Amino acid sequence: MRNFVRFFTLGLFLKSLWAVEPYVEERPAPWLTGPLLEPLGEVVPRGHYSINAYLFAGANTGRYDSNWHFFSNPTFYTINPQLFAVLGLTPWMDVQITPQLQYNISQGKSAAHFGDLLIGFDFQLIKKCRYSWVPSIKFSVVETLPTGKYEKLDFTRVDRGGFGTFATDLDLLFYQLWEINKRHFLTTFLSLAYTINTTVHVEGFNAYGGGDDTKGKVYPGNYFTGTFSFEYSFNQRWSFAMDSQYIYTRKTGFSGNVGVVTDDGFSKIAVPASHQISFASAIEYNFSPYFGIIAGVWFTAFGKNSLAFIEGAINIDYGY
């Protein structure tokens, strides 16, 4: 009996040792705003919010032809303030809204208009644990409402505010936080998105081209967007961010009266499939875990049947 008690006591002791959770040193969490094109890697949970005030200012400098060669067009300048606001609804779902304005300048003319409005929902499919190699996976459904002016435009199209289509964007985002050491962190984002556009009725000069007496239906090509982004923190406050983006757009069709147009690349409505490759690099500074600012440059590097642009961008991020 005495031996049984000894073995039983030893067994309880060994079990207690086995049950003790391994000690994990508590590390300081990074202060990050997110890259310019992918600000949020995870759903904002209930009771929290994120507000991003963007300002994009740049120019469409020309186009790329079907042989990937650049040719210039009259420069089209745009100032585009956006408010990207996200509110947590549940631990695994949030709602987002993006109102925006556009101020355009070209060929000595200018105009300001309200842009298309974006509303959507994010769903957290997998939530990352801090020390796990498994990434967070988020699925988003975003609808673009055609609130911006898109037809019966001035020939310079400076009064354009949107594209007239109800666009549905389906986006799968993979997010990972890599802890290099106690002070340096690396975040990676991989976004795979597909956008479905509805038919647009147009008259006159419009967002897709056209000219005098144009009247008909535009069938905007659906498009795929692949974005890879990362952030590297030099210390708790300063970080570098980089976005690489590829967009493939299917051909855009048109039926109706094309009207009187010129062969300048902007007047064509029916256009073949296009490719566009762009990059955005930025520096960010974080005042606290909840407040930061990021600024950088977004520009096209290559393209086929697509626009060429360069934009400066700044984002003031506040969240809780």
C-alpha angles and dihedrals in degrees: 000000000000091000091050091054090049093051092044091051091047090050092053090049093051091046090052090053091050092049095054109108114235114259113251116193111237109242127197112259117240122252106227136160096196125244122297096262100032108038100162125046097180141032116276103240127227113289093030137086142186127211121191119185108199130189118188118184122174150104142262099229100182145303141279116236128217090278094055090254121140122232127177129244130181104298114256113203122201134186109194121182114188135183112209107191125178126187124190115236103173134355088272106030138055137173125230134196129185119191115181145180130212129207112186131190127187138147093357096310132103140183140172124216142164110261133220114297122233123205125172152144131240123209124197107222097172125013115211121233111220097242097036126103090216109103128226113257121205128182120203134191113193126178122202113212113206097234094138124088112260110160141046088038134164112268089253090053092222088137092061115121103165148348105262096235131117097231121193115202120198112192132182113194127192115197129185133178115205118196108210095176139323094295106026127068135176124203124192129196128191116185123186112185137172122195124202118201130200127223116277126210111215140186128190122338106359143170091275098047128266131134142210113351094007110154128159147075127308120205103201113208117249112239143208121218124195118186129181116187138170141183127204119195116216088189136334094293108030125062141162121224133192133186127193116190135185123188125189115189124190118229119287117229133202136196126185135040110341091196125201110331138160126229096246102121092251097067097054113099104181105060133169126249115295142207128204130182120190141167134207123195124184148167120225134197122195121203093188139343088279104039130054145141130219129187133179150124129279118196143159118249102179137006148165121210088345143108125274116218146161124201138178113219137191129182127191107200126197124169143155 
